[in-house]
């Protein structure tokens, strides 16, 4: 009987063990769990998030490895708040109402690897708050209201590798704020209210690999901003809305492989700053008002594989813009104002794997024929580009065209100059002349004029090229004489003409005729000297009638205003003097004369005048 009872006890014991094992397998730990919290076993995890807690709950097991107190109502953390949890590796205090964290609040957490305190109401973190966190790898204090980073604020965290401090109200960062972070590899930093760039503070991070400096009101990224950051490989500078240019030496000393300069109000590609980044693989200039990419200025980026310029104001990528770059695999210029992208932009399109042209007003002609030819080799991503012009293909995506349509629709007409008649002018110095250069072609040809000295003429100045291709030369000078050339070109061909201009010297012609005549809208102005040798040469008066009338009117009005001012002044002066004596007697003594001398003495006569003021 006793043997049977012993057997039953063994059965009960095994059932109990199985139940315990079953509970453990299901995840519930064999110890009490804090009220309203969820506890898991293997490893020990305590989740007390969203429990409306006003303080850290009691009863947390000392072997807990992960503790979440996120989304509660915690306002304060006292000294040694978690000192009993020596095995804790991850602590989440985000989305609370913390305003105060006392010094040594995390002391005793020698095994803590991850600490999250984001989305609280901290305005300042005292030195010593993070003391004792010798093994901490990740610290997130983002989305608080922190105003200043004090010296040695993170000093006692020698193992920290990632620091999230973005979305705060930083006004000042002390020079030694990051001292002690010898192994920090990633820093995410914002500076909405920063008044200066923290060059000295960043120089305390010798092993920094990734830096994101975003959302700041600073206007300039200073030269040598990242000195001593020799290990930095990935740099993101974003949402600097007041920075419209990048200084040439702002990135000096960096060996970056990835660079993002987005939302920075850059009006042009910062070629001078980029030319030293010979190891760059990834370049992102998105959401900047950049209008063009010039040729041959990115040739130093020999290893570049990805280029992004999304959502800008890009209107033209010049042929040869990426010449020398033989490793380009991804080219993304979506959401811009491009009408075309020529094959000659690239050194070779053989390496191109992804091309994004969607969101551009593309003109589907021979310049884009190469894209459709390579549509099997080049991915256009989920949203294929579509045609904006010509009218017969408006709205059609690239994927809709058949192979038989391409040679018929994607065609171009070579550039042609319409007026090939000889143009030769002989004019006097000081006049203005216009030379026409009317062109035709599809796509619309570009027009340039070249001076007799073989210099390309600008669109501004005394000698300029107008928007319709006409050459204007104002206030002619003798040295303007010579042969000028007009060149029209597009992707399909080019054309050219030459014109002759000969300017007569005004000085040399007038030296033979001192009686030059000037004619002004029917009025004749002749010099007072008679003509010499019967010369009838005349020269136009240098001013027109309108200018002369304006000048005379302004002079007459100026004279009248001066006289009126004098009378007003005399009137007020006389009123201020009170009663005025209107008569005056003036005595004078004339000079002596020899005729009137008697006995060696000179006879002097005295005269008197009476004067009356009217």
JOQUIKA-V456978 format. One record per pair of residues at least 24 apart in sequence whose ideal C-beta (glycine too) atoms are under 10 Angstrom apart, sorted by the first residue. I is the first residue (numbers start at 1). GAP is how many residues later the second one is. Records with the same first field share a line. If there is no record, write none. Layout:
# JOQUIKA-V456978
I: GAP, GAP
This chain:
# JOQUIKA-V456978
29: 32, 34, 35
31: 28, 30, 31, 32
32: 27, 28, 29
33: 24, 26, 27, 28
34: 24, 25, 26, 27, 30, 33
35: 24
37: 30, 31, 32
38: 30
39: 25
40: 26
43: 44, 46, 47
44: 43, 44
45: 45
46: 39, 42
47: 45
48: 24, 44
49: 43, 45, 46
50: 45
53: 43
54: 42, 43
55: 26
56: 25, 26, 29, 37
60: 24, 25, 28
61: 24, 26
62: 24, 25, 26
63: 24, 25
64: 24, 25, 26, 27
65: 24, 25, 46, 47, 48
66: 24, 25, 26, 48
67: 24, 25, 26, 45
68: 24, 25, 26, 48
69: 24, 25, 26, 27, 47
70: 24, 25, 26, 46, 48, 49
71: 24, 25, 48
72: 24, 25, 26
73: 24, 25
74: 24, 25, 46
75: 24, 25, 45, 46
76: 24, 25, 26, 29
77: 24, 25, 28, 29, 40, 52
78: 24, 26, 27
79: 24, 25, 26, 27, 28
80: 24, 25, 26, 27, 28, 29, 52
81: 24, 25, 26, 27, 28
82: 24, 25, 26, 27, 30
83: 24, 25, 26, 49
84: 24
85: 24, 26, 27
86: 24, 25, 26
87: 24, 25
88: 24, 25, 26, 27
89: 24, 25, 46, 47, 48
90: 24, 25, 26, 48
91: 24, 25, 26, 45
92: 24, 25, 26, 48
93: 24, 25, 26, 27, 47, 48
94: 24, 25, 26, 46, 47, 48, 49
95: 24, 25, 48
96: 24, 25
97: 24
98: 24, 46
99: 24, 25, 45, 46
100: 24, 25, 26, 29
101: 24, 25, 28, 29, 40
102: 24, 26, 27
103: 24, 25, 26, 27, 28
104: 24, 25, 26, 27, 28
105: 24, 25, 26, 27
106: 24, 25, 26, 27, 30
107: 24, 25, 26, 49
108: 24, 25
109: 24, 25, 26, 27
110: 24, 25, 26
111: 24, 25
112: 24, 25, 26, 27
113: 24, 25, 46, 48
114: 24, 25, 26, 48
115: 24, 25, 26, 42, 45
116: 24, 25, 26, 48
117: 24, 25, 26, 27, 47
118: 24, 25, 26, 46, 47, 48, 49
119: 24, 25, 48
120: 24, 25, 26
121: 24, 25
122: 24, 25, 46
123: 24, 25, 45, 46
124: 24, 25, 26, 29
125: 24, 25, 28, 29
126: 24, 27
127: 24, 25, 26, 27, 28, 29
128: 24, 25, 27, 28
129: 24, 25, 27
130: 24, 25, 26, 27, 30
131: 24, 25, 26
132: 24, 25
133: 24, 25, 26, 27
134: 24, 25, 26
135: 24, 25
136: 24, 25, 26, 27
137: 24, 25, 46, 48
138: 24, 25, 26, 48
139: 24, 25, 26, 42, 45
140: 24, 25, 26, 48
141: 24, 25, 26, 27
142: 24, 25, 26, 46, 47, 48
143: 24, 25, 47
144: 24, 25
145: 24, 25
146: 24, 25
147: 24, 25, 46
148: 24, 25, 26, 29
149: 24, 25, 27, 28, 29, 40, 49, 52
150: 24, 26, 27
151: 24, 25, 26, 27, 28, 50
152: 24, 25, 26, 27, 28
153: 24, 25, 26, 27, 28
154: 24, 25, 26, 27, 30, 50
155: 24, 25, 26
156: 24
157: 24, 26, 27
158: 24, 25, 26
159: 24, 25
160: 24, 25, 26, 27
161: 24, 25, 46, 48
162: 24, 25, 26, 48
163: 24, 25, 26, 42, 45
164: 24, 25, 48
165: 24, 25, 26
166: 24, 25, 26, 46, 47, 48, 49
167: 25, 47, 48
168: 24, 25
169: 24, 25
170: 24, 28, 46
171: 24
172: 24, 26, 29
173: 24, 25, 27, 28, 29
174: 24, 26, 27
175: 24, 25, 26, 27, 28, 29
176: 24, 25, 28
177: 24, 25, 27
178: 24, 25, 26, 27, 30
179: 25, 26
180: 24
181: 24, 25, 26, 27
182: 24, 25
183: 24, 25
184: 24, 25, 26, 27
185: 24, 25, 26, 46, 47, 48
186: 24, 25, 26, 48
187: 24, 25, 26, 45
188: 24, 25, 26, 48
189: 24, 25, 26, 27
190: 24, 25, 26, 48, 49
191: 24, 25, 26, 27, 49
192: 24, 25, 26, 47
193: 24
194: 24
196: 26
197: 24, 25, 28, 29, 53
198: 27
199: 24, 25, 26, 27, 28, 29
200: 27, 28
202: 24, 25, 26, 27, 30
203: 24, 25, 26
204: 24
205: 24, 26, 27
206: 24, 25, 26
207: 24, 25
208: 24, 25, 26, 27
209: 24, 25, 48
210: 24, 25, 26, 48
211: 24, 25, 26, 43, 45
212: 24, 25, 26, 48
213: 24, 25, 26, 27
214: 24, 25, 26, 46, 48, 49
215: 24, 25, 26, 48
216: 24, 25, 26, 27
217: 24, 25, 26
218: 24, 25
219: 24, 25, 26, 46
220: 24, 25, 26, 27, 30
221: 24, 25, 26, 29, 30, 40, 43, 49, 52
222: 25, 27, 28
223: 24, 25, 26, 27, 28, 29, 50
224: 25, 26, 27, 28, 29
225: 24, 25, 26, 27, 28, 29
226: 24, 25, 26, 27, 28, 30
227: 25, 26, 27
228: 25
229: 24, 25, 26, 27
230: 24, 25
231: 24
232: 24, 25
233: 24, 25, 26, 46, 48
234: 24, 25, 26, 48
235: 24, 25, 26, 42
236: 24, 25, 26, 48
237: 24, 25, 26, 27
238: 24, 25, 26, 46, 48, 49
239: 24, 25, 26, 48
240: 24, 25, 26
241: 24
243: 45
244: 24, 44, 45
245: 25, 27, 28
246: 24, 25, 26, 27, 28
247: 25, 26
248: 24, 25, 26, 27, 28
249: 24, 27
251: 24, 25, 26
252: 24
254: 25, 26
255: 24, 25
256: 24, 25, 26, 27
257: 24, 25, 46, 48
258: 24, 25, 26, 48
259: 24, 25, 26, 42
260: 24, 25, 26, 48
261: 24, 25, 26, 27
262: 24, 25, 26, 46, 47, 48, 49, 50
263: 24, 25, 48
264: 24, 25
265: 24
266: 24, 46
267: 24, 45, 46
268: 24, 25, 26, 29
269: 24, 25, 28, 29, 40, 45, 52
271: 25, 26, 27, 29
272: 25
274: 24, 26, 27, 30
275: 24, 25, 26
276: 24, 25
277: 24, 26, 27
278: 24, 25, 26
279: 24, 25
280: 24, 25, 26
281: 24, 25, 46, 48
282: 24, 25, 26, 48
283: 24, 25, 26
284: 24, 25, 26, 48
285: 24, 25, 27, 29, 48
286: 24, 25, 26, 46, 47, 48, 49, 50
287: 24, 25, 26, 48
288: 24, 25, 26
289: 24, 25
290: 24, 25, 46
291: 24, 25, 45, 46
292: 24, 25, 26, 29
293: 24, 25, 27, 28, 29, 40, 52
294: 24, 26, 27
295: 24, 25, 26, 27, 28, 49, 50
296: 24, 25, 26, 27, 28
297: 24, 26
298: 24, 25, 26, 27
299: 24, 25, 26, 48
300: 24, 25
301: 24, 26, 27
302: 24, 25
303: 24
304: 24, 25
305: 24, 25, 46, 48
306: 24, 25, 26, 48
307: 24, 25, 26
308: 24, 25, 26, 48
309: 24, 25, 26, 27, 29, 47
310: 24, 25, 26, 46, 49
311: 24, 25, 48
312: 24, 25, 26
313: 24
314: 24, 27, 46
315: 24, 45, 46
316: 24, 25
317: 24, 25, 27, 28, 29
318: 24, 26, 27
319: 24, 25, 26, 27, 172
320: 24, 25, 26, 27
321: 24, 25
322: 24, 25, 26
323: 24, 25
325: 26
326: 24, 25
327: 24
328: 24, 25, 26, 27
329: 24, 25
330: 24, 25, 26, 49, 51
331: 24, 25, 26, 47
332: 24, 25, 26, 49
333: 24, 25, 26, 27
334: 24, 25, 26, 46, 47, 49, 51
335: 24, 25
336: 24, 25
337: 24
338: 24, 25, 47
339: 24, 25, 26, 28, 29, 49, 50, 104, 105
340: 24, 25, 26, 27, 28, 31, 103, 151
341: 26, 27, 29, 30, 44
342: 24, 25, 26, 28, 29, 101, 149
343: 24, 25, 26, 27, 28, 30, 31, 148
344: 26, 147
346: 24
349: 24, 25, 28, 29
350: 24, 27
352: 25, 26, 27
353: 24, 25, 26
354: 24, 25, 26, 27
355: 24, 25, 26, 30
356: 24, 25, 26, 27, 28, 29
357: 24, 26, 27, 28, 29, 41
358: 24, 25, 26, 27, 28, 39, 40
359: 24, 26, 27
360: 25, 26, 28
361: 25, 26, 27, 28
362: 24, 25, 26, 27, 31, 36
363: 24, 25, 26, 27, 30, 49, 79, 80, 81
364: 24, 25, 26, 28, 29, 30, 32, 34, 37, 42, 45, 46
365: 24, 25, 28, 44, 45, 46, 47, 48, 77, 78, 125, 126, 127
366: 40, 41, 43, 44, 45, 46, 47, 76, 77, 124, 125, 126
367: 43, 45, 76, 123, 124, 125
368: 30, 42
369: 37, 38, 40, 41, 42, 43, 122
370: 40
371: 27, 39
372: 26, 27, 29, 31, 33, 34, 37, 38
373: 30, 33, 37
375: 24, 26
389: 54
390: 52
411: 31, 81
412: 29, 30, 31, 78, 79, 80, 81
413: 27, 28, 29, 30, 32, 77, 79, 80
414: 26, 27, 28, 31, 74, 75, 76, 77, 78, 79, 80, 81
415: 24, 25, 26, 27, 28, 29, 30, 31, 32, 72, 73, 74, 75, 76, 77, 78, 79, 80, 81
416: 24, 25, 29, 72, 74, 76, 77, 78, 79
417: 24, 28, 30, 52, 69, 70, 71, 77, 78, 79, 80
418: 70, 77, 79
419: 67, 78, 80
420: 75, 76, 77
421: 76, 78
422: 75, 76, 77, 78
423: 48, 61, 63, 74, 75, 76, 77, 78
424: 59, 74, 75, 76, 77, 78
425: 48, 51, 74, 75, 76, 77, 78
426: 55, 74, 75, 76, 77, 78
427: 46, 49, 53, 54, 74, 75, 76, 77
428: 48, 75, 76, 77, 78, 81, 111, 112
429: 46, 47, 48, 49, 51, 74, 75, 76, 77, 78, 79, 80, 110
430: 44, 45, 46, 47, 73, 76, 109, 110, 112
431: 42, 43, 44, 45, 72, 73, 75, 109
432: 30, 40, 41, 42, 43, 44
433: 38, 39, 40, 41, 43, 47, 66, 68, 70
434: 32, 36, 37, 38, 39, 40
435: 30, 34, 35, 36, 37, 38, 49, 51, 62, 63, 64, 65, 66
436: 32, 33, 34, 35, 50, 61, 63
437: 28, 29, 31, 32, 33, 34, 47, 48, 49, 50, 51, 58, 59, 60, 62
438: 30, 31, 32, 48, 50
439: 29, 30, 47, 48, 49, 50, 51, 56
440: 48, 55
441: 47, 48, 49, 50, 51, 52, 53, 54
442: 48, 49, 50
443: 47, 48, 49
444: 44, 46
445: 24, 42, 43, 44, 45, 46, 47, 48, 49, 50
446: 41, 42, 43, 44, 48
447: 24, 39, 40, 41, 42
448: 37, 38, 39, 40, 41, 48
449: 35, 36, 37, 38, 50
450: 33, 34, 35, 36, 37, 46, 48
451: 29, 31, 32, 33, 34
452: 27, 28, 29, 30, 31, 32, 33, 48, 49
453: 26, 29
454: 31
456: 31
457: 27, 28, 29
471: 28, 30
473: 28, 30
476: 25, 26, 27, 28, 30
477: 26, 28, 29
478: 24, 25, 26, 27, 28, 29, 30
479: 24
481: 24
506: 33, 36
509: 28, 30
510: 27, 29
512: 25
513: 24, 25, 26
516: 24, 25
517: 24
518: 24, 25
520: 24, 25, 26, 27, 28
521: 24, 25, 27
523: 25
574: 39
580: 33
581: 31, 32
582: 29, 30, 31, 32
583: 27, 28, 29, 30
584: 25, 26, 27, 28, 29
585: 24, 25, 26
586: 24, 25
